[in-house]
């Protein structure tokens, strides 16, 4: 998939966008950026990974606070208009993380093919100097001094960053050897990834503090 196809995908997504209400915070948001839960015939609330499972769906922000509120049995039962069995918070967090992780890995792999990302210390340094980096993903296990240097570049250029994956995982995702960081450089591609990046980071933070 090339950059032109990404642009077309972004436009199509925008056209299909429908706002939904999070049952945790009651805010109206783009449905694509919310988690969807449905009730199985047996009355068990499950995460709808596809977003298109049959049945009445409820939407929740990918945020620890909203998830905790939404997963209250009484709230789910009231919203779904039936008695339900609700999984515990830890179980749902793990499922959501796997879903977001899968989405992010797929998008980053495609982004590498579309020349929408840059990696490798020298190339990243050059891209930062040219003000091309729009968002940075830092590996979790890189040397403290290198991580501090990347963060300094981000602060200098007001570039947001997240810390996700190991260096080996990050490299594998984009079909490279171990990578300490990956920079996103194409605005339209970043739009497709931003919500997932933010959601995954917030979920990790919420889960670690739980």
CORBEL-V206765 format. One record per residue. RES is the residue in three letters. PSI is psi in radians with two decimals (999 if undefined). NEAR is the number of other ideal C-beta (glycine too) atoms within 10 Angstrom. Layout:
# CORBEL-V206765
res->(RES | RES)
psi->(PSI | PSI)
near->(NEAR | NEAR)
This chain:
# CORBEL-V206765
res->(UNK | UNK | UNK | UNK | UNK | UNK | UNK | UNK | UNK | UNK | UNK | UNK | UNK | UNK | UNK | UNK | UNK | UNK | UNK | UNK | UNK | UNK | UNK | UNK | UNK | UNK | UNK | UNK | UNK | UNK | UNK | UNK | UNK | UNK | UNK | UNK | UNK | UNK | UNK | UNK | UNK | UNK | UNK | UNK | UNK | UNK | UNK | UNK | UNK | UNK | UNK | UNK | UNK | UNK | UNK | UNK | UNK | UNK | UNK | UNK | UNK | UNK | UNK | UNK | UNK | UNK | UNK | UNK | UNK | UNK | UNK | UNK | UNK | UNK | UNK | UNK | UNK | UNK | UNK | UNK | UNK | UNK | UNK | UNK | UNK | UNK | UNK | UNK | UNK | UNK | UNK | UNK | UNK | UNK | UNK | UNK | UNK | UNK | UNK | UNK | UNK | UNK | UNK | UNK | UNK | UNK | UNK | UNK | UNK | UNK | UNK | UNK | UNK | UNK | UNK | UNK | UNK | UNK | UNK | UNK | UNK | UNK | UNK | UNK | UNK | UNK | UNK | UNK | UNK | UNK | UNK | UNK | UNK | UNK | UNK | UNK | UNK | UNK | UNK | UNK | UNK | UNK | UNK | UNK | UNK | UNK | UNK | UNK | UNK | UNK | UNK | UNK | UNK | UNK | UNK | UNK | UNK | UNK | UNK | UNK | UNK | UNK | UNK | UNK | UNK | UNK | UNK | UNK | UNK | UNK | UNK | UNK | UNK | UNK | UNK | UNK | UNK | UNK | UNK | UNK | UNK | UNK | UNK | UNK | UNK | UNK | UNK | UNK | UNK | UNK | UNK | UNK | UNK | UNK | UNK | UNK | UNK | UNK | UNK | UNK | UNK | UNK | UNK | UNK | UNK | UNK | UNK | UNK | UNK | UNK)
psi->(2.15 | 3.13 | -0.64 | -0.68 | -0.63 | -0.73 | -0.73 | -0.67 | -0.71 | -0.70 | -0.74 | -0.68 | -0.74 | -0.67 | -0.56 | -0.11 | 2.30 | 2.32 | 2.43 | 2.81 | 2.24 | 2.24 | -0.11 | -0.94 | -0.14 | 0.22 | 2.57 | 2.18 | 2.89 | 2.17 | -0.50 | -0.42 | 0.10 | 2.77 | 2.47 | 2.30 | 2.50 | 2.95 | 2.25 | 2.87 | -0.43 | 0.00 | 0.24 | 2.25 | 2.22 | 2.65 | 2.22 | 1.61 | -0.57 | -0.45 | 0.04 | 0.31 | 2.54 | 2.72 | 2.94 | 2.20 | 2.65 | 2.61 | 2.49 | 2.43 | 2.56 | 1.24 | 2.43 | -0.73 | -0.82 | -0.71 | -0.75 | -0.74 | -0.78 | -0.53 | 0.10 | 2.20 | -0.72 | -0.68 | -0.78 | -0.75 | -0.71 | -0.73 | -0.73 | -0.12 | 0.69 | 2.84 | 2.39 | 2.79 | 2.17 | 2.24 | 2.78 | 2.84 | -0.79 | -0.75 | -0.79 | -0.72 | -0.73 | -0.69 | -0.77 | -0.73 | -0.73 | -0.68 | -0.86 | -0.68 | -0.78 | -0.78 | -0.78 | -0.74 | -0.76 | -0.76 | -0.70 | -0.66 | -0.74 | -0.63 | -0.62 | -0.74 | -0.51 | 0.14 | 0.66 | -0.03 | 2.83 | 2.50 | 2.93 | 2.35 | -0.90 | -0.76 | -0.65 | -0.70 | -0.74 | -0.74 | -0.67 | -0.73 | -0.55 | 0.09 | 0.66 | -0.37 | 2.18 | -0.43 | 2.49 | 2.39 | 2.08 | 2.44 | 2.63 | -0.45 | 0.42 | 2.88 | 2.50 | -0.69 | -0.70 | -0.72 | -0.72 | -0.65 | -0.78 | -0.74 | -0.65 | -0.75 | -0.75 | -0.75 | -0.73 | -0.72 | 0.09 | 0.77 | 2.14 | 2.67 | 2.74 | 2.73 | 1.96 | 2.59 | 2.82 | 2.93 | -0.66 | -0.78 | -0.76 | -0.72 | -0.75 | -0.69 | -0.66 | 0.22 | 0.53 | 3.13 | -3.05 | 2.33 | 2.29 | -0.42 | 2.71 | 2.27 | 2.37 | 2.25 | -0.13 | 2.07 | -0.83 | -0.60 | -0.69 | -0.63 | -0.67 | -0.47 | -0.41 | -0.85 | -0.71 | -0.71 | -0.84 | -0.75 | -0.74 | -0.71 | -0.76 | -0.69 | -0.73 | -0.76 | -0.79 | -0.71 | -0.69 | -0.53 | -0.22 | 999)
near->(13 | 12 | 15 | 10 | 11 | 20 | 16 | 13 | 15 | 15 | 11 | 10 | 13 | 11 | 7 | 9 | 11 | 7 | 13 | 18 | 16 | 22 | 22 | 23 | 14 | 9 | 12 | 11 | 15 | 13 | 16 | 16 | 18 | 27 | 27 | 18 | 27 | 18 | 24 | 12 | 6 | 8 | 13 | 12 | 21 | 18 | 18 | 17 | 15 | 8 | 14 | 9 | 15 | 7 | 12 | 11 | 19 | 22 | 23 | 25 | 21 | 23 | 21 | 21 | 12 | 22 | 23 | 16 | 17 | 25 | 21 | 13 | 12 | 9 | 16 | 21 | 17 | 12 | 19 | 20 | 9 | 11 | 10 | 20 | 14 | 22 | 16 | 8 | 16 | 10 | 12 | 21 | 20 | 13 | 15 | 21 | 16 | 12 | 20 | 21 | 17 | 12 | 17 | 20 | 16 | 12 | 21 | 25 | 16 | 19 | 24 | 17 | 13 | 19 | 12 | 25 | 26 | 19 | 20 | 17 | 13 | 7 | 11 | 22 | 14 | 13 | 20 | 20 | 11 | 9 | 9 | 16 | 25 | 19 | 20 | 23 | 26 | 22 | 22 | 13 | 15 | 20 | 10 | 7 | 7 | 15 | 18 | 10 | 16 | 25 | 15 | 11 | 19 | 19 | 10 | 9 | 14 | 6 | 19 | 14 | 20 | 16 | 17 | 21 | 23 | 14 | 19 | 13 | 16 | 25 | 19 | 16 | 22 | 19 | 10 | 13 | 11 | 14 | 25 | 21 | 25 | 27 | 24 | 25 | 19 | 19 | 11 | 16 | 25 | 17 | 15 | 20 | 20 | 15 | 17 | 21 | 21 | 16 | 22 | 21 | 18 | 17 | 21 | 18 | 12 | 18 | 16 | 8 | 7 | 11)
